[in-house]
């Protein structure tokens, strides 16, 4: 990461991450598709499984943010050539993943019913949704282990083995879905159980790769412990990123509550279309991780010209790739929505969301890549605050003003369209603010490095 051409290395680093995330979403999409077509109450089952995504993200994002902190810390140590302390940082990261995963089992169980009730989940859906959520969270230790372990492996450029783990676990997920839903008629419970088993497989495989690794990233299970210094640094970098994710999803939960008010068909159509937003966003997320990893290593080594190139390459590459995906999904929108539901009303709602949201997904890159670069340089709080206000607060204001006004005078389908337009509007605002901040802070940081060098 510290020497030679960058673009090819960034692409080679990013593609397995994007493939891993998309592969994971494909397997998650299989959950929705299978219950939508084979469950006894297909529309309600799709609504229960699909609408839970924001709730899940809301609950786990704070802890996932810590994995970003682990990535930055270990990357900085590698860039500085500080091999002595890498082992302590790695064992701290893995220990934190297991502790937070166990905590999430209990959090998910007790918060499931209250939060779904608060979201105005319809009566014909809520029991399915609560059951799915509670079973899903029993797999959290493995889920966190996979994410933290993958973050550790990425610091040395290893993005392939996490992909292999997901591929194997995903195949298991689909096979169990078919067996439990079609064979044993377990519907939503069957999908949740299959997901937990697949999470266990992926988490344990990543742990196996770390235990058998021959580099300074090797994990010794007997040495698992939490180093206070690295934990504090992990919290300092990761908690703002996690808080951003929480507030993001809190605003999305409020939006989901508004969607729930349109009924189960709107929920099913929105959940079906959301799969394609995830595909686009996972490309952005992959370049985010490339940005964090490459920048943290090169910033630690004080190579400012390479840091500038990393930002430029990641931003332009991500925009181009997501742009191609967006065109493909939007052009064949009726076909893609129809994969997940046969309900004609649900398809109409899904198409509306596709046109209003997916069409503008490229805009996400502006604030995501900018914020990731700032975090890699140690500035995590400011882009979090800016994104919270420009995206989350803006969305809440939109719902209670613009949407509330038009909901009273438009048909349900048109009012739904007004609701979903909040996404691109917030992306434009956030991108403008975060990019301005990035260029301002970058100038100051690089001037400091140049002064120290001279």
GUROLO-697508 format. One record per residue (C-alpha): x, y, z; residue in one letter. Coordinates in Angstrom, 2 decimals, m for minus. Example, Ala and Ser with C-alpha at 12.3 -4.5 7.8 and 13.67 -1.06 7.14 Angstrom:
residues 2
       x       y       z code
   12.30   m4.50    7.80    A
   13.67   m1.06    7.14    S
This chain:
residues 454
       x       y       z code
    0.00    0.00    0.00    X
    2.95    2.33    0.57    X
    4.73    2.03   m2.77    X
    4.04    1.83   m6.51    X
    0.91    2.55   m8.57    X
   m2.30    2.92   m6.52    X
   m5.34    2.59   m8.78    X
   m4.87   m1.08   m9.66    X
   m4.19   m1.99   m6.04    X
   m7.28   m0.10   m4.85    X
   m9.46   m1.89   m7.40    X
   m8.02   m5.30   m6.51    X
   m8.54   m4.52   m2.82    X
  m12.07   m3.21   m3.33    X
  m13.58   m5.80   m5.66    X
  m13.54   m8.71   m3.16    X
  m15.09   m6.45   m0.49    X
  m17.83   m5.32   m2.86    X
  m18.32   m8.90   m4.02    X
  m18.52  m10.06   m0.38    X
  m21.15   m7.48    0.53    X
  m23.18   m8.02   m2.64    X
  m22.92  m11.77   m2.18    X
  m24.13  m11.38    1.40    X
  m27.03   m9.23    0.20    X
  m27.86  m11.76   m2.51    X
  m28.18  m14.42    0.15    X
  m30.24  m12.05    2.30    X
  m32.36  m11.33   m0.76    X
  m32.89  m15.06   m1.10    X
  m34.52  m14.90    2.34    X
  m37.01  m12.33    1.06    X
  m37.61  m14.07   m2.27    X
  m38.16  m17.51   m0.72    X
  m40.62  m16.36    1.95    X
  m42.33  m14.11   m0.60    X
  m43.03  m16.99   m2.94    X
  m43.30  m20.01   m0.65    X
  m44.51  m18.80    2.77    X
  m48.19  m19.24    3.58    X
  m48.62  m15.45    3.98    X
  m46.06  m14.21    1.48    X
  m46.68  m10.45    1.55    X
  m46.66  m10.28    5.35    X
  m43.53  m12.45    5.54    X
  m41.68  m10.25    3.04    X
  m42.72   m7.18    4.99    X
  m41.54   m8.74    8.27    X
  m38.12   m9.83    6.99    X
  m37.42   m6.82    4.75    X
  m38.63   m4.06    7.06    X
  m36.37   m5.31    9.87    X
  m33.19   m4.22    8.08    X
  m33.32   m0.67    9.45    X
  m34.04   m1.92   12.96    X
  m31.09   m4.32   12.82    X
  m28.77   m1.61   11.53    X
  m30.01    0.83   14.17    X
  m29.12   m1.58   16.98    X
  m25.74   m2.85   15.75    X
  m24.21    0.22   14.09    X
  m22.56    1.63   17.21    X
  m20.67   m1.63   17.70    X
  m19.80   m1.97   14.02    X
  m18.31    1.52   14.19    X
  m15.68    0.13   16.56    X
  m14.46   m2.13   13.75    X
  m13.69    1.03   11.74    X
  m11.62    2.23   14.69    X
   m9.76   m1.10   14.75    X
   m9.06   m0.82   11.02    X
   m7.59    2.68   11.39    X
   m5.48    1.84   14.46    X
   m3.94   m1.31   13.03    X
   m3.44    0.42    9.66    X
   m1.57    3.29   11.33    X
    0.64    0.84   13.22    X
    1.45   m1.03   10.01    X
    2.23    2.24    8.21    X
    4.57    3.26   11.02    X
    6.22   m0.16   10.99    X
    5.25   m0.58   14.65    X
    4.95   m4.37   14.70    X
    5.48   m4.63   18.45    X
    2.06   m3.22   19.33    X
    0.06   m4.70   16.44    X
   m0.56   m7.94   18.33    X
   m2.16   m6.15   21.28    X
   m4.37   m4.10   18.94    X
   m5.48   m7.23   17.05    X
   m6.36   m9.18   20.21    X
   m8.23   m6.17   21.57    X
  m10.29   m5.97   18.38    X
  m11.26   m9.66   18.46    X
  m12.08   m9.53   22.19    X
  m14.30   m6.48   21.69    X
  m16.14   m8.23   18.85    X
  m17.07  m11.18   21.08    X
  m18.09   m9.01   24.05    X
  m20.30   m6.72   21.94    X
  m21.80   m9.67   20.09    X
  m22.92  m11.31   23.32    X
  m24.36   m8.01   24.57    X
  m26.35   m7.64   21.35    X
  m28.14  m10.98   21.91    X
  m29.85   m9.55   25.00    X
  m30.36   m6.08   23.52    X
  m32.05   m7.52   20.44    X
  m34.32   m9.82   22.44    X
  m35.68   m7.15   24.78    X
  m35.91   m4.27   22.31    X
  m37.57   m6.16   19.42    X
  m41.23   m5.82   20.38    X
  m41.08   m2.22   21.73    X
  m39.21   m0.78   18.75    X
  m41.40   m2.53   16.17    X
  m44.50   m1.31   17.99    X
  m43.05    2.20   18.07    X
  m42.57    1.97   14.29    X
  m46.31    1.38   13.79    X
  m45.72   m2.07   12.34    X
  m49.13   m3.40   11.18    X
  m50.82   m6.05   13.28    X
  m50.69   m8.61   10.48    X
  m46.88   m8.25   10.34    X
  m45.60   m7.50   13.86    X
  m45.60  m11.05   15.27    X
  m43.58  m12.30   12.29    X
  m41.18   m9.36   12.59    X
  m40.57   m9.85   16.33    X
  m39.92  m13.56   15.88    X
  m37.46  m12.93   13.05    X
  m35.59  m10.21   14.95    X
  m35.18  m12.23   18.15    X
  m33.86  m15.30   16.37    X
  m31.60  m13.17   14.13    X
  m29.84  m11.56   17.10    X
  m28.77  m14.90   18.57    X
  m26.15  m14.93   15.80    X
  m24.63  m11.56   16.76    X
  m21.38  m12.90   18.32    X
  m20.56  m14.57   15.00    X
  m21.68  m11.52   12.99    X
  m19.43   m9.20   14.99    X
  m16.55  m11.68   14.87    X
  m16.78  m11.76   11.08    X
  m16.83   m7.97   10.76    X
  m13.99   m7.27   13.20    X
  m11.94  m10.19   11.88    X
  m12.40   m9.01    8.30    X
  m11.33   m5.49    9.32    X
   m8.11   m6.94   10.76    X
   m7.40   m8.98    7.62    X
   m8.03   m5.96    5.38    X
   m5.26   m3.96    7.03    X
   m2.72   m6.11    5.18    X
   m4.73   m6.13    1.96    X
   m6.39   m9.52    2.48    X
   m9.91   m9.11    1.13    X
  m10.12  m12.53   m0.51    X
  m10.51  m14.84    2.49    X
  m13.50  m12.93    3.94    X
  m15.09  m13.36    0.50    X
  m14.51  m17.11    0.61    X
  m16.09  m17.22    4.07    X
  m19.21  m15.42    2.88    X
  m19.53  m17.57   m0.22    X
  m19.50  m20.77    1.81    X
  m21.85  m19.44    4.49    X
  m24.18  m17.98    1.85    X
  m24.59  m21.31    0.10    X
  m25.48  m22.85    3.45    X
  m27.96  m20.03    4.06    X
  m29.82  m20.62    0.79    X
  m29.92  m24.40    1.21    X
  m31.26  m24.06    4.75    X
  m33.84  m21.52    3.56    X
  m35.15  m23.96    1.00    X
  m35.18  m26.82    3.50    X
  m36.79  m24.96    6.41    X
  m39.26  m22.78    4.49    X
  m40.36  m25.15    1.71    X
  m39.63  m28.50    3.36    X
  m40.64  m27.79    6.97    X
  m42.97  m24.80    6.37    X
  m41.21  m22.74    9.06    X
  m41.65  m19.48    7.09    X
  m40.07  m16.47    8.89    X
  m38.54  m18.59   11.69    X
  m36.88  m20.84    9.10    X
  m35.31  m17.85    7.34    X
  m33.99  m16.46   10.64    X
  m32.50  m19.80   11.72    X
  m30.78  m20.21    8.35    X
  m29.28  m16.72    8.72    X
  m27.91  m17.45   12.20    X
  m26.28  m20.70   11.07    X
  m24.67  m18.98    8.07    X
  m23.37  m16.17   10.32    X
  m21.78  m18.77   12.57    X
  m20.01  m20.35    9.61    X
  m18.61  m17.05    8.26    X
  m17.50  m15.82   11.69    X
  m15.73  m19.04   12.62    X
  m14.01  m19.26    9.24    X
  m12.56  m15.74    9.60    X
  m11.42  m16.61   13.12    X
   m9.74  m19.74   11.73    X
   m7.89  m17.64    9.13    X
   m6.59  m15.34   11.87    X
   m5.58  m18.16   14.20    X
   m3.60  m19.90   11.42    X
   m2.10  m16.66   10.01    X
    1.70  m16.41    9.93    X
    1.98  m12.62   10.07    X
    1.86  m10.10   12.92    X
   m1.95  m10.27   12.64    X
   m2.05  m13.83   14.01    X
   m4.59  m14.41   16.79    X
   m3.77  m16.58   19.80    X
   m7.02  m17.42   21.61    X
   m5.12  m17.70   24.90    X
   m4.03  m14.07   24.58    X
   m7.45  m12.56   24.02    X
   m7.68   m9.45   26.18    X
   m8.61   m5.79   26.00    X
   m5.79   m3.23   25.97    X
   m7.17   m0.05   27.51    X
   m5.09    2.29   25.33    X
   m6.22    0.72   22.06    X
   m9.80    0.38   23.27    X
   m9.94    4.12   24.00    X
   m8.49    4.93   20.57    X
  m10.91    2.49   18.97    X
  m13.80    4.19   20.75    X
  m12.55    7.67   19.82    X
  m12.49    6.82   16.10    X
  m15.23    4.21   15.93    X
  m17.99    5.59   18.15    X
  m18.58    8.73   16.02    X
  m18.79    6.49   12.94    X
  m21.16    4.19   14.81    X
  m23.26    7.09   16.08    X
  m23.57    8.34   12.52    X
  m24.87    4.94   11.50    X
  m27.29    4.88   14.45    X
  m28.73    8.32   13.73    X
  m28.86    7.46   10.02    X
  m30.90    4.40   10.77    X
  m32.98    6.23   13.34    X
  m34.06    8.60   10.59    X
  m34.62    5.59    8.32    X
  m36.72    3.95   11.05    X
  m38.87    7.10   11.14    X
  m39.17    6.88    7.35    X
  m40.00    3.17    7.66    X
  m42.72    4.09   10.17    X
  m44.20    6.42    7.57    X
  m43.99    3.65    4.96    X
  m45.71    1.25    7.38    X
  m48.64    3.66    7.42    X
  m49.31    2.81    3.75    X
  m49.93   m0.87    4.64    X
  m48.25   m4.24    4.07    X
  m48.14   m3.92    0.24    X
  m46.13   m0.68    0.49    X
  m43.86   m2.31    3.06    X
  m43.31   m5.32    0.81    X
  m42.63   m3.18   m2.28    X
  m40.24   m0.93   m0.39    X
  m38.44   m3.92    1.11    X
  m38.08   m5.52   m2.33    X
  m36.59   m2.36   m3.88    X
  m34.33   m1.78   m0.89    X
  m32.29   m4.81   m1.94    X
  m31.04   m2.91   m5.00    X
  m30.16    0.16   m2.96    X
  m28.03   m2.15   m0.84    X
  m26.22   m3.49   m3.91    X
  m25.26    0.03   m4.95    X
  m24.35    1.09   m1.43    X
  m22.12   m1.93   m0.91    X
  m19.93   m0.74   m3.77    X
  m19.67    2.61   m2.01    X
  m18.95    0.78    1.25    X
  m16.16   m1.21   m0.38    X
  m14.47    1.95   m1.60    X
  m15.05    3.43    1.86    X
  m13.06    0.59    3.36    X
  m10.36    0.98    0.73    X
  m10.23    4.69    1.54    X
   m9.89    4.06    5.28    X
   m7.29    1.31    4.93    X
   m5.06    2.86    2.25    X
   m5.27    6.36    3.74    X
   m4.59    5.25    7.33    X
   m1.47    3.34    6.25    X
   m0.12    6.13    4.03    X
   m1.11    8.88    6.48    X
    0.76    7.00    9.20    X
    3.77    6.93    6.87    X
    3.25   10.69    6.13    X
    2.90   10.13    2.35    X
    0.55   13.00    1.58    X
    0.67   12.81   m2.23    X
   m0.51    9.21   m2.10    X
   m3.30   10.21    0.32    X
   m4.57   12.75   m2.23    X
   m4.52   10.15   m5.00    X
   m6.34    7.60   m2.83    X
   m9.22   10.02   m2.27    X
   m9.44   10.91   m5.96    X
   m9.25    7.32   m7.22    X
  m11.76    5.97   m4.69    X
  m14.30    8.73   m5.31    X
  m14.23    8.61   m9.13    X
  m14.10    4.81   m9.33    X
  m17.02    4.39   m6.95    X
  m19.13    6.94   m8.82    X
  m18.50    5.21  m12.15    X
  m19.26    1.69  m10.92    X
  m22.38    2.64   m8.96    X
  m23.54    4.68  m11.96    X
  m23.49    1.59  m14.17    X
  m25.37   m0.42  m11.55    X
  m27.99    2.30  m11.08    X
  m28.68    2.49  m14.81    X
  m29.10   m1.28  m15.04    X
  m31.48   m1.53  m12.07    X
  m33.63    1.45  m13.04    X
  m33.93    0.49  m16.70    X
  m35.20   m3.02  m15.83    X
  m37.04   m1.90  m12.67    X
  m40.27   m3.87  m13.16    X
  m38.37   m7.11  m13.68    X
  m36.16   m6.62  m10.63    X
  m38.99   m5.69   m8.26    X
  m41.00   m8.65   m9.57    X
  m38.33  m11.09   m8.39    X
  m39.33  m10.52   m4.77    X
  m43.08  m10.13   m4.87    X
  m46.01  m11.07   m7.08    X
  m48.34   m8.54   m5.43    X
  m49.14   m5.96   m8.18    X
  m49.69   m3.15   m5.65    X
  m46.39   m3.92   m3.93    X
  m44.65   m3.80   m7.32    X
  m46.06   m0.31   m7.96    X
  m44.68    0.96   m4.66    X
  m41.32   m0.69   m5.35    X
  m41.05    0.95   m8.77    X
  m41.81    4.38   m7.32    X
  m39.03    3.99   m4.77    X
  m36.65    2.73   m7.45    X
  m37.16    5.89   m9.54    X
  m36.99    8.30   m6.60    X
  m34.07    6.77   m4.66    X
  m31.98    4.29   m6.66    X
  m31.70    6.72   m9.59    X
  m29.62    9.08   m7.43    X
  m27.52    6.57   m5.46    X
  m24.26    7.89   m6.98    X
  m24.64   10.99   m4.77    X
  m23.89    8.92   m1.66    X
  m20.22    8.76   m2.67    X
  m19.67   12.47   m2.04    X
  m20.15   12.45    1.71    X
  m19.21    8.81    2.37    X
  m15.75    8.88    0.74    X
  m15.05   12.33    2.19    X
  m16.00   11.22    5.72    X
  m14.01    7.98    5.45    X
  m10.88    9.87    4.44    X
  m11.26   12.24    7.39    X
  m11.63    9.30    9.81    X
   m8.49    7.70    8.43    X
   m6.66   10.92    9.30    X
   m8.05   10.87   12.85    X
  m10.95   13.30   12.34    X
  m14.04   11.25   13.05    X
  m16.33   13.53   15.06    X
  m16.79   16.50   12.70    X
  m17.98   14.58    9.59    X
  m20.29   12.63   11.90    X
  m21.90   15.82   13.23    X
  m22.23   17.27    9.73    X
  m23.76   14.11    8.31    X
  m26.19   13.78   11.20    X
  m27.55   17.27   10.61    X
  m27.44   17.27    6.81    X
  m28.96   13.82    6.40    X
  m30.76   12.69    9.52    X
  m32.18   15.91   10.92    X
  m33.07   17.06    7.41    X
  m35.00   13.82    6.78    X
  m37.01   14.15    9.98    X
  m37.89   17.75    9.12    X
  m38.94   16.65    5.61    X
  m41.25   13.94    6.98    X
  m43.04   16.26    9.37    X
  m43.33   19.18    6.93    X
  m43.16   18.37    3.21    X
  m44.45   14.80    3.42    X
  m47.07   15.63    6.08    X
  m48.44   18.36    3.81    X
  m48.63   16.34    0.60    X
  m49.90   13.18    2.32    X
  m53.18   14.95    2.94    X
  m53.75   16.10   m0.65    X
  m52.17   13.39   m2.87    X
  m53.08    9.79   m3.63    X
  m51.20    7.14   m1.58    X
  m48.84    6.28   m4.46    X
  m47.95    9.92   m5.14    X
  m47.57   10.69   m1.42    X
  m45.22    7.69   m1.18    X
  m43.15    9.23   m3.97    X
  m42.86   12.52   m2.06    X
  m41.71   10.57    1.01    X
  m38.91    8.77   m0.84    X
  m37.56   11.97   m2.43    X
  m36.13   12.83    1.00    X
  m33.17   10.54    0.25    X
  m31.59   12.31   m2.77    X
  m32.35   15.73   m1.27    X
  m30.40   14.86    1.90    X
  m27.50   13.37   m0.10    X
  m26.99   16.59   m2.05    X
  m26.86   18.65    1.14    X
  m24.50   16.27    2.97    X
  m22.13   15.90    0.02    X
  m21.67   19.65   m0.32    X
  m20.88   20.17    3.37    X
  m18.63   17.12    3.98    X
  m16.50   17.66    0.88    X
  m15.91   21.30    1.86    X
  m14.79   20.15    5.31    X
  m12.53   17.46    3.86    X
  m10.58   19.85    1.65    X
  m10.22   22.36    4.52    X
   m8.91   19.80    7.04    X
   m6.74   18.05    4.46    X
   m4.91   21.28    3.73    X
   m4.18   21.88    7.43    X
   m3.05   18.30    8.12    X
   m0.76   18.11    5.12    X
    0.81   21.48    5.96    X
    1.65   20.10    9.42    X
    3.32   17.05    7.91    X
    5.31   19.18    5.47    X
    6.44   21.47    8.32    X
    7.58   18.48   10.42    X
    9.41   16.98    7.46    X
   11.26   20.21    6.74    X
